[in-house]
Amino acid sequence: VGNGPNLIAARELRIKLSELCYKSMAADSTEDKKHIDLSSEPLILICAAGLEGSTADDVGKEVEIFRAHKSAPIVIANQGETRFSSALDVIYVPVVHQRLAFVLSTVVGHLFGYEAALAIDAQAQPLREARAAIESLIDQTRGSLSGEEFLEQIRPSLVSVAQNVNDGLRRGEYNGHLEAGTAVQLATRFRYALGMIPLDSYQLEFGKVGTPAVVIEDLTLSLGTAIDELTRPVDAIKHQAKTVTVGISRTDETLLEVPLVSEVLATGTARDGLTYSTIRTLANLDPAVESVLGWTRYSIDADGETISVVDRGGVSATIPSRTDKTPSLRGTKKRVAEEREVLVAKGRSDNRPIVMVPEVKDNETTGMTLLHIDLHDRLDPEVMRGVLQGYRNRFSALHGAVTETEDTFRVDRLGQEDVGDLLWVSIQELADRWRA
């Protein structure tokens, strides 16, 4: 909801959030909202940036009404605004001219949808792990186990996932994200797979004779359906993105199979410590990396000021680390921890190319994996374009810097430049090479 120019923002966000959630969504003026069934809306996003005086007072009263009807009002408001204390939460934006503030409401609403989509997608991670465990055991055994033997071996991998799913269903965490039928079938098939319900009952419940093989097959299908439903918002964002990067339509499972991503996970880095953005960036960097020579994993203390080595492998085992003597978090490592983005750089002392990968939990960097790598000397121009598009948006930055003074941008030159230079030399210096 919104009023005045903010109603424009509300109508735009209705479209965007409907696209992400695949559900009908309403937009209305703030003052008219109380005339319809408030209880039908579990959450109301109030676009109120730029409101002042009596208008802000009135919207504050409307928010109180929304909350009284058991809704969850979230307000987008000016920094320092105190009239929306009854809201479930307030997202503050900088104070700008009153006639432009609705633009900030729109931007925040888009980011709200993005973060909501990521949160929904994160609920699918345990399900991905369960499906991967089933598929991995199938590949390993290649039909050498009977159905009962297969169930016995896979059950330890399913127990914690089933418990997490059941806990989430009880707490209502999947409400609105999973279809009711999907949730029921998933929870029930987990119970059959874990032996909590005898297989004799399977035919009464699902209309087919229950055997261990049937249970595993149906559980895998239910996992796939649930994963698809939980990842739809993120998929929508990827397909609606204005700038398409390499690998944008890959599934998470495919991204995890990319060699550079696999190398990071092989070091012991936790999968849930890698954000989707980090995994996607690593996948886009993969064509530039010839080989991984070694790795060092670091832990960052809760104070965010000190860093220590957790484990090493490959050539890293013979390379001394500054943190052994000086554990303070500083320099390039501090930059990666603060930005929470993958960084390709050269070692300060030996000029070895490295990739630094942050581990993030609850929006805080808790660790880091450093890979010692060999880069290809040159790449095909179009391949290099894809790498730069997917790594810190360097292609757009370089293209923009060059075309500030030049009429055209020669893509073929990407195949003539050193790959390392294209990844870490300043954009301005690279642009000067194009001009020359």
MOVEN-V973414 format. One record per backbone hydrogen bond with DSSP energy under -1.0 kcal/mol. NH is the residue of the N-H (numbers start at 0). CO is the residue of the C=O. E is the energy in kcal/mol with one decimal. If there is no record, write none. Layout:
BEGIN
NH,CO,E + NH,CO,E
END
This chain:
BEGIN
1,27,-1.4 + 5,2,-1.5 + 6,3,-1.9 + 7,4,-1.2 + 8,4,-1.1 + 9,5,-2.3 + 10,6,-2.1 + 11,7,-2.0 + 12,8,-2.6 + 13,9,-2.0 + 14,10,-1.4 + 15,11,-2.2 + 16,12,-3.1 + 17,13,-1.8 + 18,14,-2.1 + 19,15,-1.7 + 20,16,-2.7 + 21,17,-1.8 + 32,28,-1.0 + 34,31,-1.8 + 35,32,-1.6 + 37,35,-1.2 + 39,36,-1.4 + 40,37,-1.7 + 43,71,-1.3 + 45,73,-3.0 + 46,0,-3.1 + 47,75,-2.0 + 50,47,-1.6 + 55,51,-1.2 + 56,52,-1.8 + 57,53,-2.6 + 58,54,-2.3 + 59,55,-2.2 + 60,56,-1.7 + 61,57,-2.0 + 62,58,-2.3 + 63,59,-1.5 + 64,60,-1.8 + 65,61,-2.5 + 66,62,-2.5 + 67,63,-2.1 + 68,64,-1.3 + 69,66,-1.6 + 70,65,-1.8 + 73,43,-2.7 + 74,88,-2.2 + 75,45,-2.8 + 76,90,-2.0 + 78,92,-2.2 + 80,77,-2.1 + 86,83,-1.7 + 87,72,-2.3 + 88,72,-1.1 + 90,74,-3.4 + 92,76,-2.2 + 99,96,-2.0 + 100,96,-1.1 + 102,99,-1.8 + 104,100,-1.6 + 105,101,-2.0 + 106,102,-2.4 + 107,103,-2.7 + 108,104,-2.3 + 109,105,-2.1 + 110,106,-2.3 + 111,107,-2.8 + 112,108,-2.1 + 113,109,-2.1 + 114,110,-2.8 + 115,111,-2.4 + 116,112,-2.5 + 117,113,-2.1 + 118,114,-2.3 + 119,115,-2.3 + 120,116,-2.6 + 121,117,-2.1 + 123,120,-1.7 + 124,121,-1.3 + 127,123,-2.4 + 128,124,-2.2 + 129,125,-2.1 + 130,126,-2.5 + 131,127,-2.7 + 132,128,-2.1 + 133,129,-2.0 + 134,130,-2.6 + 135,131,-2.5 + 136,132,-2.1 + 137,133,-2.1 + 138,134,-2.2 + 139,135,-2.2 + 140,136,-2.5 + 141,137,-2.4 + 143,140,-1.7 + 149,145,-2.5 + 150,146,-2.3 + 151,147,-2.1 + 152,148,-1.9 + 153,149,-2.2 + 154,150,-1.8 + 156,153,-1.1 + 157,154,-1.3 + 158,154,-1.6 + 161,157,-2.9 + 162,158,-2.2 + 163,159,-2.4 + 164,160,-2.7 + 165,161,-2.7 + 166,162,-2.5 + 167,163,-2.5 + 168,164,-2.5 + 169,165,-2.3 + 170,166,-2.1 + 172,167,-2.4 + 174,171,-1.1 + 176,173,-2.3 + 177,173,-2.3 + 182,178,-2.4 + 183,179,-2.4 + 184,180,-2.5 + 185,181,-2.5 + 186,182,-2.4 + 187,183,-2.5 + 188,184,-2.6 + 189,185,-1.9 + 190,186,-1.5 + 191,187,-1.8 + 192,188,-2.5 + 193,189,-2.1 + 194,191,-1.3 + 195,190,-2.4 + 200,197,-1.7 + 201,198,-1.6 + 204,200,-1.6 + 205,201,-3.1 + 206,202,-2.0 + 214,210,-2.6 + 215,211,-2.3 + 216,212,-2.4 + 217,213,-2.9 + 218,214,-2.7 + 219,215,-2.3 + 220,216,-1.9 + 221,217,-2.5 + 222,218,-2.7 + 223,219,-2.1 + 224,220,-2.4 + 225,221,-2.5 + 226,222,-2.6 + 227,223,-2.4 + 228,224,-2.1 + 229,225,-2.1 + 230,226,-1.8 + 234,230,-2.6 + 235,231,-2.5 + 236,232,-2.0 + 237,233,-2.5 + 238,234,-2.3 + 239,235,-1.5 + 247,244,-1.7 + 249,246,-1.5 + 254,250,-2.2 + 255,251,-2.1 + 256,253,-1.0 + 257,254,-1.3 + 261,257,-2.7 + 262,258,-2.4 + 263,259,-1.6 + 264,260,-2.3 + 265,261,-2.3 + 267,264,-1.7 + 268,263,-1.0 + 272,269,-1.5 + 273,270,-1.6 + 278,274,-2.3 + 279,275,-2.7 + 280,276,-2.3 + 281,277,-2.4 + 282,278,-2.3 + 283,279,-2.0 + 284,280,-1.9 + 285,281,-1.3 + 287,284,-2.0 + 288,285,-1.4 + 289,373,-2.6 + 290,373,-1.5 + 292,371,-3.1 + 293,371,-1.3 + 294,312,-2.2 + 295,369,-2.2 + 296,310,-2.8 + 297,367,-3.5 + 298,307,-2.9 + 299,365,-2.4 + 300,305,-2.1 + 303,300,-2.3 + 306,326,-3.4 + 307,298,-2.2 + 309,296,-3.6 + 310,296,-1.2 + 312,294,-2.1 + 314,292,-1.9 + 315,312,-1.3 + 316,313,-1.6 + 317,314,-1.5 + 323,320,-1.6 + 324,321,-1.2 + 325,321,-3.1 + 328,304,-3.5 + 333,329,-1.0 + 334,330,-1.9 + 335,331,-2.5 + 336,332,-2.4 + 337,333,-2.3 + 338,334,-2.8 + 339,335,-2.4 + 342,355,-2.0 + 344,353,-2.2 + 346,351,-2.6 + 350,346,-1.8 + 353,344,-2.8 + 354,370,-2.1 + 355,342,-3.0 + 356,368,-2.9 + 358,366,-2.7 + 359,272,-3.1 + 360,363,-2.9 + 363,360,-1.7 + 365,358,-2.3 + 366,358,-1.3 + 367,297,-1.9 + 368,356,-2.6 + 369,295,-3.2 + 370,354,-2.9 + 371,293,-2.7 + 372,352,-2.2 + 373,290,-2.5 + 375,287,-2.2 + 383,379,-2.8 + 384,380,-2.3 + 385,381,-1.9 + 386,382,-2.0 + 387,383,-2.5 + 388,384,-2.4 + 389,385,-1.8 + 393,387,-1.1 + 393,390,-1.8 + 394,387,-1.1 + 396,392,-1.7 + 397,393,-2.8 + 398,394,-3.1 + 399,395,-2.6 + 400,396,-2.1 + 401,397,-2.4 + 402,398,-2.5 + 404,401,-1.5 + 405,401,-2.0 + 410,408,-1.0 + 413,410,-2.1 + 414,411,-1.4 + 415,412,-1.5 + 416,412,-1.1 + 418,376,-1.9 + 421,417,-2.1 + 422,418,-1.1 + 423,419,-2.0 + 424,420,-2.4 + 429,425,-2.2 + 430,426,-2.7 + 431,427,-1.9 + 432,428,-1.3 + 433,429,-1.7 + 434,430,-2.3 + 435,431,-2.0
END
